[in-house]
Amino acid sequence: MKLMKGLLSDHSTMCTTCRYLWAGPTTLVGLFIVVIALMTGGKAKVHTGVLEVHGGFATRFLRAMFVLPGGAAAVTLGHVVLGRDQNCLDLTREHERIHVKQVERWGPFFLPAYFIASVVAKCRGLDAYRGNRFEREAYGTDA
């Protein structure tokens, strides 16, 4: 029985490591922004295996770099979640964790797939953000 527990624990650790490695390229994009955010007064902490960062450059990035009116409250880049402030991170945590799971499934293909999903939504006459299949799943509106 102890041997089985040990094997299952090792398997779980290996699976976790594989998920982090598979999501690694997208996480690296997030870490690049993290470094800039921390150098400009941002704050970071790990919450449920995800590095959450807010303030500094992260806030300016979210306000300016997204097609949403007024910008985004938070964005997931692999195992990094950028938020405008701590409150935004708290309010969007459940939604952003769904994106973390999506990145763990799609790995290095997540960012291109997300972009393509926005283009497909737009071509179908839908909003590029709300019509995006990844956002519909994260909002719980995708069956």
Summary of the structure (lengths in Angstrom):
residues: 143
radius of gyration: 16.5
end to end distance: 39.8
largest distance: 56.7
contacts: 426
relative contact order: 0.12
helix: 63%
strand: 13%
